[in-house]
Amino acid sequence: MYKLLNKAVLLSALILSAQTASAADPAEKLAQKSGCLMCHGIQNAIIGPAYKDIATKYKGDASAEAKLIAKVKAGGGGVWGKMAMPPNSPQVKDDDIKTIVKWILTQA
């Protein structure tokens, strides 16, 4: 009985884990696939700033989306510290960069 209960709990945990993973935002998956999350955390800074901090900094700035798209495409530094972000265009498609930036701006 105990083994059967253990297996049922384990199976439930695996199913819940799979559902949670598949429920991730498509833009987050795109950021992961594009390599963005290697340097940026959603809640915590890694090499670059956390997405929540970027969203907070640009909250209410109508030109933020265009500025950030240009920054992601061309790369650059000096805003968040000494470490520069490399250019992400053309290896990341322009439409994908736009999708990721729009998602980042919702993380505040």
C-alpha positions in Angstrom: 0.0 0.0 0.0 2.8 2.4 1.0 4.7 1.7 -2.3 1.5 2.3 -4.4 0.9 5.6 -2.6 4.5 6.7 -3.1 4.2 5.9 -6.8 0.9 7.9 -7.1 2.5 10.9 -5.4 5.5 10.7 -7.6 3.4 10.4 -10.8 1.3 13.4 -9.7 4.4 15.4 -9.1 5.7 14.5 -12.6 2.5 15.4 -14.2 2.3 18.7 -12.4 5.9 19.5 -13.3 5.2 18.8 -17.0 2.1 21.0 -16.9 4.0 23.8 -15.3 6.9 23.6 -17.8 4.5 23.6 -20.7 2.6 26.5 -19.2 5.7 28.8 -19.5 5.1 31.9 -21.6 6.1 31.4 -25.3 8.2 34.6 -25.1 10.1 33.2 -22.1 10.8 30.0 -24.1 12.0 32.2 -27.0 14.3 34.1 -24.7 15.7 30.8 -23.4 16.1 29.4 -26.9 17.9 32.6 -28.0 20.4 32.5 -25.1 19.1 35.6 -23.3 18.5 33.7 -20.0 22.2 32.8 -19.9 23.0 36.4 -18.9 19.7 37.7 -17.6 17.5 36.3 -14.9 13.8 37.2 -14.7 14.0 38.1 -11.1 17.7 38.2 -10.5 20.7 39.7 -12.3 23.2 37.3 -13.7 25.8 38.9 -16.0 23.2 41.4 -17.2 20.4 43.0 -15.3 17.2 41.1 -14.2 14.3 41.5 -16.5 12.2 42.8 -13.6 14.7 45.6 -13.1 14.7 46.5 -16.8 10.9 46.6 -16.8 10.8 48.8 -13.7 13.4 51.2 -15.1 11.4 51.7 -18.4 7.9 51.6 -16.9 5.9 54.4 -18.4 8.5 55.2 -21.1 6.6 55.2 -24.4 9.9 54.9 -26.3 11.2 51.9 -24.2 10.2 49.2 -26.6 12.0 50.8 -29.6 15.1 51.7 -27.5 15.4 48.2 -26.1 14.9 46.5 -29.5 17.7 48.7 -30.9 19.9 47.9 -27.9 19.3 44.1 -28.2 20.0 44.2 -31.9 23.2 46.2 -31.8 24.4 45.4 -28.3 25.9 47.9 -26.0 26.9 48.7 -22.5 27.2 51.4 -19.9 23.6 51.5 -18.7 23.8 48.6 -16.2 27.5 48.4 -15.6 30.8 47.7 -17.3 29.9 44.4 -19.0 28.6 45.1 -22.5 25.9 43.0 -24.2 26.9 41.6 -27.5 24.8 42.3 -30.6 22.0 39.7 -31.1 21.2 40.5 -34.7 21.2 38.8 -37.2 21.4 35.5 -35.2 18.1 36.3 -33.4 15.3 37.3 -35.8 14.0 40.8 -35.6 10.4 39.6 -34.9 11.8 37.4 -32.1 13.7 40.3 -30.5 10.5 42.4 -30.6 8.5 39.5 -28.9 11.2 39.1 -26.2 11.4 42.9 -25.5 7.6 43.2 -25.2 7.7 40.3 -22.7 10.6 41.8 -20.8 8.6 45.0 -20.3 5.8 43.1 -18.6 8.1 41.7 -15.9 7.9 44.7 -13.5 
